[in-house]
Amino acid sequence: MTDLDIDLVLVSVDGSEESHEAVDYAIAVATEYDASVHALYVLDEDVVRGIDHGVVDEADIADETEAFTDSVAQRADAAGVPHSNSIAYGFSMDVKTVHPGSVVLDTAEELESDFIVVPREDVSGTPGEVLGKAAEYVLLYASQPVLSV
């Protein structure tokens, strides 16, 4: 058995409680492997449609995502783990193949991440909890090791 060589842990988040737990696991993995963490905040379909139709204020969404990514930064800093973050639309009105799972995997490839942590949420239909739908897809198709929490 060989050891994993992990330099970057990608954690997908959506602001839910499960996302907070996923961040804690991502930081733990990064600490163990002396790696960095990248938090990818994935916006759900309702938010994306609302932004596109002008009924959701992008500034409000930016404030919400910034508050969450600030909490990620604080926890990573406390653990001494280098970190970064980004925001992505988990849905496209123009491209049918864009969905939360594909966004996570595309970002993992683009950033050359070595490990993915994804929250496994109940699909309750609650706005913002987009990653419950993505976890199974990521588990099935990721080329990196995946931890679903």
N, C-alpha and C positions, 0 to 999 in steps of 0.2 A: 504494500500500500504506500502511495506517495503522499507527501504533504501538499496541501494547496498553496499556491503562490497567489496571494491576494493583495493587490495594491489599491483597488477602489471598490467600495461597496455602494451599490445603488439601492436606495430605499424609496419606494413609491409611496406617496402620501396624498391624502385628500382632506385633511383637517379633522378626521374622526378620531375617536378614542383609540380605535385599533391602530391608527396611524402613529399615534404617540408610542404605543407599545412596539410597533415595528421599528421606529427610530431607536428605541432603547436596545433592541436586538442588533440593529445595524451598527450602532456604536460599540456594542460588546464584541461583535465580529471584527470590526476595524481595530479595536484595542488589541485583541488577541493576535492579529496578523500585522500589526503596525501599518495599517492602511488608512486611507481617507474615506470619508462618507460624502456622497452626493444625494441630496434629497430632491426628488422630482415630484413637484406638486401637480397633480393631474386634475384638471377642471372637468366636471361632468357635462353631459349633454344638455341639461336644462340651462346651466350657466352659459355654455357656449351659444346656445340658441338665443338666450336672453341678451347676451352681448351683441350678437349679430343683428337682432331686431331692435336694439336700443332700449330695451326695457330693464336691463341690468346694467348698473353703472360700473364700468371697468375700474374706476378708482376705489369703489367699495370692495371689489374682488381683490384688487391689489393690496388693500389694507388687511384683509382677512388672510391672504396667503403670506404676507410679510410678517404678520403676528405669529403665524405657525412656524415659518422658517426661522424667525428670531428665536423661538423656543428650541428649535433643533440646534441652532448655533450655540446657544447657551449650554445645552447639555453636552454637545461635542467639545466645546471649549473646556468645560469642567472635567472631561475625561482626557483632555489633551489630544484630541483627534482632529486632524485637519478636515475641513468641510467646505462644501459649496452647495448651491441649490439652483434650481430652475423651475419654470412653470410651463406646462404644456396643455393644449386643448386635447381632451381625451375623445374628441368627436369632431368630425368634419362634415359640413353640409355639402361639400363638393366631392369628397373622395370616400367612397363606401368602405374601403378597407382600413380607414383610420378609426380605431376604437381604443379604449383604455389599455388593453393588453398589448396591442401593436405599438402604441406610444411608449410603453415601458420598455419593450424589447428593442425598439428602434433607438431609444435613448441609451440603453445599455450598450448597444453596438457602437453608436456614435462616440460615446465616452470611453469605450474599451473597458467597461467595468468587468470585474472578475467574479463578482458575487452579487446576487439580487436578494433583497428582502422585500416582501410584499405582504401587506395586511390581508388577512382572510376574514372578510366581514360577511355577516348575514346580508343577503340582498333584500333590504327592507323597503326599498323605494324612497328612503329618506334622501332628500337632495344633498349632494355633497359626498355621499358614500358610494363613490364610483368604483372603487378598487375591488369590491367584493366580486364584481363581474369580471375583473381582469385577472384575478389570482389564478384561476384554473387555466386560463390561456397561457399565462406566463409559465406556470408549472409544466405545461405540455410542450411548449415550443422554445424555451430558453436554452441557449447553448452553454450558459454559465450555471453553476450551482445556484439553487433557489431555496430560500427559507421562507415558508409561508407561516405567518403567525396570526 
